C-alpha cells in the first residue's frame, strides 16, 4: 500500500511539473503524441484511385497518401512511418475529432463550418477541384444546363448533395436525386442507367470513368464545374505545432517544385548557392528548429516523396490513368493556384 | 416494520431499495456519459444543440410523401425520412405477413411439391444476409430497360429502371362523396356483422355474414359514384425529356427494399406460423370434425384462436426486426430516416445529436409496435379458468 501511495505521489509531482513546463518546452498533444508513438495515424479514403487507394499488396498510394508520407518524412526522416485508417465520408470527421487519427488526408473540401463549428484546422489545399456531372455520351448533352428533369446519382455525406441542389435551384431546374452510400452500388446504378447523370468532384468522376468503363469515350464529363472544392488535409484544432508542421510540409513540396528540386536532383542541390534552396534543405539552419523537427526535414520529404509536381503526375496527372491536366493545380507562375509563402 | 433492521428484511422493502439503487446507478452512468461527451465536444470546439434543425437543409430528397424542397428545414427533411421509413415498414409488415402465412401453411401441405418448395424458400431466405438480398433485388430493378424502351405491362402502366409508372385518377369533387360513402359502408358492414352474430347467438340460425358485409361496403360508394356523374379521368404517364411525366410512380429503390424486407421476413414468419399451428394438438381438429364443422371453420374457430396465442409474441419481434432492418435502405438509395439523418449529420457536423435522434425515433417506433402487439395478444390470448 505504501509503495502505491509513493508512486502516486511521484506521478502527481511529475505531472504538476510537466504542467508547469508546458508553457515553454512542450508542444501540443497531437505533435507530442505522434512523436512518442513513432508513426503518423493517417485517415484516408476507402479507395479512390489517384488520391488514396491500396494496391493488391495492401500498399497505399495517391496524392493524399503522399501528404501523409511527407509528414512522416519530416517528422521521423522516414516516409514509411505511416499507418492508414480507411474512412468513409461519414466516418472521417468524427474519426479526426475523436483523436482516432492524427491527420485527415481524404479529399475533404475545406468549408467554413468544418473550419469553425466542427473543430478542425485545414492545411493548405493540395488539390483544387470542382463538382461536375458525368453523363452517357449517347444523351448528346453539351452542358449541365440541359439537365432539367434529370435523375442524378449522388454520393451522400458530402458537400455534393447541397451543391447539386443549389445549382439546380439557381438555374430554375428540377432533378431527382438517387443517394446511395456505397461507391460501388452508386456507380453500378449509374452505369445501369438508373440515373441520367452522376455528380461528384470532377477528379472523382475521372477516377470512376478510368477505373470502371471499358471505353472512356462512352461517358462525357460536362464542362460546368458547379462548385469550388478545395480539397485539403485537416487536423484537430488546438495544436498549433501540429497544424504548422502539416501546413509547411505541403509548402515545402510546392517550394521544391518552384526551385526545380526533385527526388533525383535533391542530393546535388545540397551545394546550391541559392539562399532559398539552402534554407529549404536545412543547409542554412533555422526552419527545422522553428517547426520542432530535424533541419533536414524538407530534404527528406523531397528525397522520399518528391516535389508537388512529381506527386501530381505520378498519381493523377500524365503518369496515371486519370490524366488530369494540371489546370488550376499548376504553380502560380504557370497560371495555377499553387504558391508557397516565403520559407524563411 | 417498526425498526429499520426488520424493514430491511422485508422482501418488499428490499425489492424497492435495490430497484432505487439500480436506477440511481443507471442515472449516474447516463449523466456521466452525457456530461463527458458535452465537455469533450466543447473542448474540441464542436457545436452542440438542436438549433440546426431549423436551418435550411439545402439538399433534395428523391421521394417524399410530404411536399419537400431543398429550401425546407432539416426538421422537415428528417420528417420526410421518417415517413419514408414508416411507409416501407408498414407495407413490408403487411406483405411479409401475407406471404409468411401462405408459405407457413404451404410447409404443412401434404402436397410434396408445395411442401418442398416452401421448405426451400424458408431455408434459402433465412440463411442469406439481408443486405446481400437487397443488393440483388436492386440490381434486378436496375437491369430493367431504360425509360425510352420501357415495358408497357398493361395499358398505361410502364416498367423501366426508373420504376413503375401508372395512371392516377384526376381529382374530382365527386370523389369526396364516394370516399364518404365508403366510410359509411364500412361502418354499416360492422353493424351487419354484429347483428348477424347476435341473431345467431340468440336463435341459433346462421346468417350470411360475408355476402351481407361485402354488399354493405360496396353499395354506398357505387351509388355515390353514379350519383355524382361517374367522374373518371386518368393522368396517364408519357415520355417527356429524361423520363416519364405525369401519373403515379413507385421507385426501384422503394420496390427493391419492400420486396427484400418482405421476402426475408416472410421466411421467419412462415416458421412462426407453422410452429403455431403445430402447437395446437391434433385432437382439437378431430373434435371439430366430430362436431361436423367444415375444415375452414375448424381453422377459423378452433385452430387459429389457439395458434395465435403462440404466434403473436414472436411475430411482434419480426415486425420490429423488419422496421429496424429498413435502415439498410441507405445501401440501395432509398431515402429513409437513417439516410436523411446521415446527410444532415454530415452537413452540420452534429453527429451526436443526429444519432441520438435516430435512436430515440427507432425506440419510439419499436415501443409503439410492441405496445400494439401486446394489446392484440391480450385480446386473442386464451382465457383459462
Boltz contact constraints between the chains, C-beta under 6 A:
constraints:
  - contact:
      token1: [A, 90]
      token2: [B, 342]
      max_distance: 6.0
  - contact:
      token1: [A, 90]
      token2: [B, 346]
      max_distance: 6.0
  - contact:
      token1: [A, 94]
      token2: [B, 351]
      max_distance: 6.0
  - contact:
      token1: [A, 97]
      token2: [B, 44]
      max_distance: 6.0
  - contact:
      token1: [A, 117]
      token2: [B, 47]
      max_distance: 6.0
  - contact:
      token1: [A, 117]
      token2: [B, 349]
      max_distance: 6.0
  - contact:
      token1: [A, 118]
      token2: [B, 349]
      max_distance: 6.0
  - contact:
      token1: [A, 119]
      token2: [B, 44]
      max_distance: 6.0
  - contact:
      token1: [A, 119]
      token2: [B, 45]
      max_distance: 6.0
  - contact:
      token1: [A, 119]
      token2: [B, 46]
      max_distance: 6.0
  - contact:
      token1: [A, 149]
      token2: [B, 241]
      max_distance: 6.0
  - contact:
      token1: [A, 149]
      token2: [B, 242]
      max_distance: 6.0
  - contact:
      token1: [A, 150]
      token2: [B, 242]
      max_distance: 6.0
  - contact:
      token1: [A, 156]
      token2: [B, 343]
      max_distance: 6.0
  - contact:
      token1: [A, 157]
      token2: [B, 342]
      max_distance: 6.0
  - contact:
      token1: [A, 157]
      token2: [B, 346]
      max_distance: 6.0
  - contact:
      token1: [A, 161]
      token2: [B, 59]
      max_distance: 6.0
  - contact:
      token1: [A, 161]
      token2: [B, 343]
      max_distance: 6.0
  - contact:
      token1: [A, 162]
      token2: [B, 58]
      max_distance: 6.0
  - contact:
      token1: [A, 162]
      token2: [B, 59]
      max_distance: 6.0
  - contact:
      token1: [A, 165]
      token2: [B, 58]
      max_distance: 6.0
  - contact:
      token1: [A, 165]
      token2: [B, 59]
      max_distance: 6.0
  - contact:
      token1: [A, 165]
      token2: [B, 60]
      max_distance: 6.0
  - contact:
      token1: [A, 165]
      token2: [B, 70]
      max_distance: 6.0
  - contact:
      token1: [A, 176]
      token2: [B, 62]
      max_distance: 6.0
  - contact:
      token1: [A, 177]
      token2: [B, 60]
      max_distance: 6.0
  - contact:
      token1: [A, 177]
      token2: [B, 62]
      max_distance: 6.0
  - contact:
      token1: [A, 178]
      token2: [B, 62]
      max_distance: 6.0
  - contact:
      token1: [A, 178]
      token2: [B, 333]
      max_distance: 6.0
  - contact:
      token1: [A, 179]
      token2: [B, 333]
      max_distance: 6.0
  - contact:
      token1: [A, 180]
      token2: [B, 333]
      max_distance: 6.0
  - contact:
      token1: [A, 181]
      token2: [B, 330]
      max_distance: 6.0
  - contact:
      token1: [A, 181]
      token2: [B, 331]
      max_distance: 6.0
  - contact:
      token1: [A, 182]
      token2: [B, 331]
      max_distance: 6.0
  - contact:
      token1: [A, 189]
      token2: [B, 142]
      max_distance: 6.0
  - contact:
      token1: [A, 192]
      token2: [B, 142]
      max_distance: 6.0
  - contact:
      token1: [A, 193]
      token2: [B, 146]
      max_distance: 6.0
  - contact:
      token1: [A, 193]
      token2: [B, 161]
      max_distance: 6.0
  - contact:
      token1: [A, 194]
      token2: [B, 142]
      max_distance: 6.0
  - contact:
      token1: [A, 194]
      token2: [B, 161]
      max_distance: 6.0
  - contact:
      token1: [A, 196]
      token2: [B, 242]
      max_distance: 6.0
  - contact:
      token1: [A, 237]
      token2: [B, 45]
      max_distance: 6.0
